[in-house]
Amino acid sequence: MPKSAANNPLDTAAALLAKPVDFDTLMSKLGARDKVNVERHMAACETEGKLDHLRLWRRLATDLFTLAPHAVQTIGQQVLQFFIADGKYKMQVFALEDQRDGNFIIYCVDVLKTAVKQGLLIAHGKNDEESNDYEIKGEDEKLTIEMLDASNTPN
């Protein structure tokens, strides 16, 4: 019996991402300090000539905001934190870090095995543990995914 979209997180995410929030909407949710941090980050990317990098960063930011639209905060110019409502509080569910070194770090819960099992990601190794490289189904894009735990994150 197939699961409904309400029971399958990937189907729910796909439905939300079919109509992503635009970047202006994300910017309107930011406080004054956070807006300045984002604008400085974008200006630095433009100054360094990293326009493709900036386009991808904006896409990732709007996609994460589409999935977690309650609130967005910054930590300096490098990190965006995304929150969902949790009763009268908020709960962080994602973070997007960009040190402008060509890599993006997205912090989230571990859904890698589910994504591979459902065919969203295709592992390059014989099994999931052999390689950190994955192909995105239907795209010419590849991802390197590194799992973080206490053994490989000293700080």
Backbone bond lengths (Angstrom), bond angles and torsions (degrees), N, CA, C in turn:
res aa  C-N    CA-C-N  psi(-1)  N-CA   C-N-CA  omega(-1)  CA-C   N-CA-C  phi
1 M - - - 1.438 - - 1.523 108.94 -
2 P 1.330 119.60 122.65 1.468 121.23 -177.80 1.513 111.77 -69.29
3 K 1.327 113.69 146.02 1.457 119.55 177.91 1.517 109.52 -78.61
4 S 1.308 116.64 145.90 1.462 120.06 176.33 1.520 109.25 -79.27
5 A 1.336 116.25 164.91 1.463 120.98 179.69 1.516 110.96 -60.23
6 A 1.325 116.83 -29.84 1.465 119.58 -179.61 1.522 110.95 -68.50
7 N 1.335 118.07 -27.60 1.454 121.58 -178.23 1.521 113.07 -95.79
8 N 1.325 118.21 -15.85 1.452 121.82 -176.91 1.526 109.54 -109.06
9 P 1.336 117.86 109.19 1.466 120.16 -177.05 1.526 114.12 -59.16
10 L 1.336 118.03 -34.71 1.461 119.46 179.30 1.524 111.84 -67.36
11 D 1.328 117.19 -38.37 1.461 120.22 176.99 1.525 110.68 -67.00
12 T 1.328 116.30 -39.98 1.464 120.59 177.95 1.522 110.13 -63.01
13 A 1.334 116.87 -45.06 1.468 121.01 179.11 1.529 110.77 -63.59
14 A 1.328 117.09 -42.33 1.468 120.25 179.51 1.519 110.91 -62.28
15 A 1.327 117.21 -40.03 1.462 120.55 178.59 1.526 110.74 -64.36
16 L 1.320 117.36 -42.13 1.467 120.73 178.24 1.524 110.90 -65.84
17 L 1.326 116.96 -42.66 1.462 120.80 -176.54 1.527 113.16 -74.45
18 A 1.334 116.91 -11.56 1.464 119.55 175.34 1.529 110.57 -64.34
19 K 1.339 116.18 -27.24 1.468 121.75 176.97 1.523 108.41 -129.95
20 P 1.344 117.60 74.37 1.472 119.05 -176.82 1.530 112.01 -67.34
21 V 1.318 114.54 151.80 1.454 121.67 175.73 1.526 107.83 -68.10
22 D 1.331 117.85 145.15 1.461 119.02 178.14 1.537 110.52 -82.40
23 F 1.324 115.06 162.63 1.461 120.74 -173.69 1.532 112.15 -64.46
24 D 1.335 117.75 -33.34 1.469 120.70 178.69 1.526 111.18 -63.56
25 T 1.320 116.99 -35.99 1.465 120.77 177.39 1.526 110.08 -65.46
26 L 1.326 116.60 -43.75 1.459 120.16 176.30 1.529 110.24 -58.29
27 M 1.330 116.81 -46.98 1.467 121.01 -178.82 1.531 111.38 -61.98
28 S 1.319 117.18 -34.20 1.464 119.99 -178.97 1.528 112.00 -69.68
29 K 1.327 117.72 -21.46 1.467 121.85 178.66 1.530 113.01 -83.00
30 L 1.340 116.78 -11.10 1.462 120.51 -176.60 1.520 111.15 -82.33
31 G 1.326 115.83 145.58 1.449 120.74 170.36 1.522 109.79 -72.93
32 A 1.318 116.51 171.94 1.468 121.23 -175.92 1.531 112.20 -58.65
33 R 1.331 117.20 -48.24 1.469 120.98 -179.37 1.527 110.89 -63.36
34 D 1.322 116.60 -42.77 1.458 120.90 -179.47 1.524 111.04 -66.17
35 K 1.314 117.07 -39.34 1.468 121.22 178.70 1.526 110.64 -62.06
36 V 1.333 116.89 -41.79 1.465 121.19 178.16 1.527 109.86 -62.74
37 N 1.342 117.41 -42.84 1.470 120.65 178.76 1.525 111.58 -60.72
38 V 1.322 117.45 -42.91 1.468 121.05 179.57 1.524 110.46 -66.82
39 E 1.317 117.10 -44.19 1.466 120.45 179.21 1.527 111.33 -62.01
40 R 1.331 117.60 -39.20 1.473 120.48 177.37 1.517 111.25 -66.95
41 H 1.322 116.84 -38.48 1.463 120.32 177.91 1.535 110.23 -62.56
42 M 1.319 116.19 -46.38 1.465 120.01 179.79 1.524 111.11 -64.66
43 A 1.329 117.40 -40.34 1.472 120.77 178.65 1.526 110.86 -62.66
44 A 1.343 116.75 -39.85 1.466 120.29 178.73 1.526 110.49 -64.69
45 C 1.319 117.57 -41.19 1.471 120.55 177.34 1.519 110.75 -62.51
46 E 1.342 116.78 -42.68 1.469 120.50 179.49 1.526 110.87 -65.31
47 T 1.327 117.11 -42.04 1.467 121.79 -179.62 1.527 110.85 -62.94
48 E 1.325 116.26 -38.36 1.461 121.04 179.84 1.526 112.30 -79.71
49 G 1.328 117.71 -1.58 1.459 121.33 178.96 1.518 113.73 74.39
50 K 1.312 117.70 23.40 1.470 122.16 -177.70 1.528 110.08 -97.36
51 L 1.319 117.04 60.49 1.461 120.28 -175.03 1.525 112.53 -70.30
52 D 1.350 118.57 -38.54 1.464 120.22 176.13 1.522 110.37 -65.26
53 H 1.315 115.77 -39.39 1.467 121.50 176.95 1.532 109.66 -60.55
54 L 1.324 116.59 -45.14 1.462 121.36 -179.47 1.525 111.01 -64.55
55 R 1.340 118.05 -41.54 1.468 120.82 178.27 1.523 110.89 -60.81
56 L 1.332 116.76 -43.87 1.461 120.04 179.30 1.528 110.62 -66.75
57 W 1.332 117.59 -40.62 1.470 121.26 178.03 1.529 110.30 -59.91
58 R 1.334 116.48 -44.65 1.471 120.10 179.29 1.528 110.58 -63.59
59 R 1.333 116.61 -39.68 1.480 119.58 178.98 1.526 110.57 -64.66
60 L 1.331 116.48 -45.21 1.464 119.57 178.46 1.524 110.74 -61.73
61 A 1.322 116.70 -43.79 1.468 120.55 -179.56 1.526 110.97 -61.41
62 T 1.333 117.57 -45.05 1.463 119.12 -178.96 1.526 111.29 -70.35
63 D 1.335 117.76 -35.37 1.467 119.71 177.33 1.529 110.84 -65.08
64 L 1.325 117.24 -44.55 1.465 119.92 178.90 1.526 110.75 -65.49
65 F 1.333 116.85 -37.47 1.461 120.53 177.82 1.533 110.68 -68.01
66 T 1.316 117.47 -34.18 1.470 120.96 176.07 1.526 110.13 -61.96
67 L 1.328 116.46 -37.92 1.466 121.28 -179.41 1.528 112.81 -80.24
68 A 1.336 117.26 -26.12 1.467 121.94 -178.04 1.530 108.73 -137.51
69 P 1.335 117.14 78.16 1.468 120.43 -169.38 1.525 116.06 -89.64
70 H 1.302 118.63 6.63 1.470 118.80 -174.61 1.527 112.63 -68.49
71 A 1.327 116.66 -49.80 1.466 120.30 -178.12 1.517 109.79 -158.27
72 V 1.331 115.05 155.73 1.463 122.47 176.29 1.515 107.16 -134.89
73 Q 1.332 115.76 136.31 1.461 121.64 176.02 1.518 108.08 -133.53
74 T 1.329 115.43 158.27 1.457 119.98 177.06 1.519 109.76 -112.19
75 I 1.315 114.13 156.26 1.464 122.29 166.13 1.518 103.75 -121.87
76 G 1.311 115.82 103.02 1.459 120.20 -174.72 1.512 109.68 62.14
77 Q 1.324 115.60 -152.17 1.459 120.51 179.88 1.533 111.94 -93.97
78 Q 1.325 118.07 -5.94 1.455 120.45 -170.63 1.525 114.86 -99.01
79 V 1.329 118.96 -22.73 1.462 119.86 -169.65 1.529 111.12 -125.72
80 L 1.333 114.91 133.60 1.461 122.59 169.25 1.517 107.50 -111.96
81 Q 1.330 116.63 132.06 1.455 122.22 176.34 1.522 107.68 -109.69
82 F 1.331 116.94 136.34 1.458 122.89 -177.13 1.521 109.24 -117.05
83 F 1.335 115.93 135.37 1.457 122.09 -173.67 1.522 111.43 -125.85
84 I 1.347 114.72 151.94 1.460 122.12 169.44 1.517 107.41 -116.07
85 A 1.321 116.17 162.72 1.462 120.79 177.52 1.529 109.01 -70.92
86 D 1.317 115.86 140.34 1.459 122.60 177.95 1.523 106.79 -137.47
87 G 1.319 115.99 79.22 1.455 120.20 -172.87 1.516 109.26 67.53
88 K 1.302 116.85 -129.91 1.462 119.02 177.51 1.527 111.44 -87.60
89 Y 1.326 116.42 2.27 1.460 121.88 179.55 1.523 109.51 -109.81
90 K 1.304 115.94 -176.26 1.457 120.93 173.80 1.521 108.23 -126.58
91 M 1.338 115.21 152.48 1.461 120.78 -178.88 1.526 107.90 -128.24
92 Q 1.334 115.62 129.14 1.463 119.89 177.59 1.516 109.15 -74.26
93 V 1.361 115.65 132.64 1.461 119.85 178.69 1.522 112.64 -120.17
94 F 1.348 117.45 -23.32 1.461 121.53 178.39 1.523 109.68 -140.27
95 A 1.322 114.22 158.22 1.461 121.43 166.71 1.523 106.73 -143.17
96 L 1.319 115.71 142.15 1.463 122.58 177.94 1.516 107.30 -120.10
97 E 1.333 115.64 117.75 1.464 120.71 -179.80 1.523 109.22 -112.53
98 D 1.328 115.25 134.64 1.460 121.02 179.20 1.526 108.62 -138.37
99 Q 1.312 115.98 106.15 1.466 121.55 177.40 1.529 111.00 -88.81
100 R 1.333 116.43 6.70 1.471 123.76 -178.52 1.529 111.50 58.96
101 D 1.322 116.21 36.57 1.466 121.76 177.73 1.530 111.68 -108.30
102 G 1.337 116.24 12.76 1.461 120.70 -179.28 1.517 113.23 95.21
103 N 1.319 117.88 -5.15 1.458 122.15 -179.33 1.523 109.84 -120.74
104 F 1.312 115.84 146.49 1.452 122.36 171.44 1.515 107.03 -113.22
105 I 1.300 116.43 141.73 1.455 120.88 174.77 1.521 106.66 -116.70
106 I 1.321 115.56 122.58 1.458 120.89 177.18 1.519 106.83 -114.77
107 Y 1.317 115.16 121.53 1.458 121.48 178.35 1.524 107.89 -97.02
108 C 1.327 115.60 128.38 1.466 121.06 179.75 1.526 107.95 -160.70
109 V 1.324 115.58 176.02 1.458 118.88 176.42 1.521 109.24 -68.89
110 D 1.308 116.45 161.21 1.463 121.98 -177.36 1.534 110.10 -78.25
111 V 1.323 115.56 107.01 1.466 121.72 177.16 1.526 111.01 -122.30
112 L 1.323 116.66 14.50 1.458 121.08 -174.04 1.526 112.37 -60.57
113 K 1.320 117.95 -49.32 1.472 119.72 -178.26 1.522 111.24 -62.59
114 T 1.323 117.15 -37.80 1.464 120.96 177.71 1.521 110.58 -65.20
115 A 1.332 117.12 -43.01 1.468 121.09 -179.74 1.527 111.32 -63.96
116 V 1.332 117.27 -38.46 1.472 121.00 177.92 1.528 109.74 -70.88
117 K 1.327 116.05 -44.12 1.470 120.70 -178.79 1.525 111.60 -60.91
118 Q 1.338 117.21 -38.44 1.461 120.62 -178.30 1.534 112.54 -88.57
119 G 1.332 117.10 1.37 1.452 120.62 173.27 1.517 115.55 85.04
120 L 1.322 118.27 7.92 1.461 120.59 177.85 1.523 110.73 -70.41
121 L 1.332 116.23 -38.35 1.466 122.85 176.35 1.521 108.80 -118.47
122 I 1.329 115.93 146.05 1.458 121.61 179.10 1.516 107.58 -118.78
123 A 1.341 116.23 118.10 1.457 121.35 -178.86 1.521 109.97 -71.77
124 H 1.343 116.76 143.19 1.462 120.80 178.94 1.518 112.28 -87.65
125 G 1.333 118.04 -21.59 1.460 121.03 177.90 1.513 110.48 -86.58
126 K 1.341 116.01 176.31 1.465 120.47 178.73 1.521 111.16 -68.57
127 N 1.327 116.13 -30.60 1.461 119.45 172.86 1.528 108.40 -140.30
128 D 1.295 117.31 170.54 1.466 121.96 -172.42 1.524 113.83 -59.74
129 E 1.330 118.05 -28.15 1.455 120.61 -175.70 1.527 113.55 -83.16
130 E 1.333 118.63 -14.53 1.461 121.01 -174.53 1.518 113.96 -77.94
131 S 1.316 118.18 -25.82 1.449 120.72 -174.26 1.521 110.09 -142.30
132 N 1.325 115.03 149.52 1.462 120.48 174.48 1.521 110.78 -97.22
133 D 1.334 116.89 2.59 1.454 121.02 -175.89 1.520 110.47 -98.52
134 Y 1.336 114.98 132.84 1.457 121.87 -178.27 1.518 108.90 -134.14
135 E 1.317 114.53 150.12 1.450 121.78 175.83 1.528 107.19 -105.26
136 I 1.327 116.60 141.15 1.456 120.97 177.54 1.518 107.98 -87.14
137 K 1.325 116.82 126.60 1.460 121.57 -177.81 1.534 110.09 -55.73
138 G 1.322 115.66 128.64 1.454 121.44 175.83 1.519 114.80 77.58
139 E 1.323 118.26 7.19 1.471 121.84 -178.66 1.518 109.45 -126.65
140 D 1.300 116.10 160.26 1.458 120.97 172.96 1.521 110.37 -93.84
141 E 1.297 116.64 23.87 1.463 122.09 -177.05 1.522 109.84 -102.18
142 K 1.309 114.77 145.21 1.454 120.99 175.29 1.526 108.50 -122.20
143 L 1.317 115.93 147.54 1.454 122.50 178.47 1.511 109.91 -121.58
144 T 1.311 116.36 143.58 1.453 121.48 166.94 1.513 105.91 -106.08
145 I 1.314 116.37 119.57 1.459 121.62 -176.46 1.513 108.28 -115.17
146 E 1.307 115.62 121.44 1.456 121.58 177.81 1.517 108.62 -114.43
147 M 1.293 115.97 123.99 1.453 121.22 179.20 1.533 108.66 -78.70
148 L 1.315 116.26 132.83 1.461 121.26 178.30 1.513 109.66 -99.59
149 D 1.315 115.54 134.21 1.464 120.96 173.41 1.529 108.22 -150.69
150 A 1.308 117.11 -176.90 1.472 120.60 -175.89 1.518 112.69 -63.60
151 S 1.329 118.65 -24.34 1.456 120.43 -176.92 1.527 113.03 -79.57
152 N 1.350 118.74 -23.57 1.465 119.46 -177.27 1.529 113.38 -119.92
153 T 1.312 117.23 13.50 1.463 121.76 176.30 1.528 109.15 -131.20
154 P 1.316 117.24 87.74 1.467 119.82 -174.64 1.527 114.20 -65.54
155 N 1.326 117.67 -23.21 1.462 119.47 -179.35 1.502 112.20 -99.57
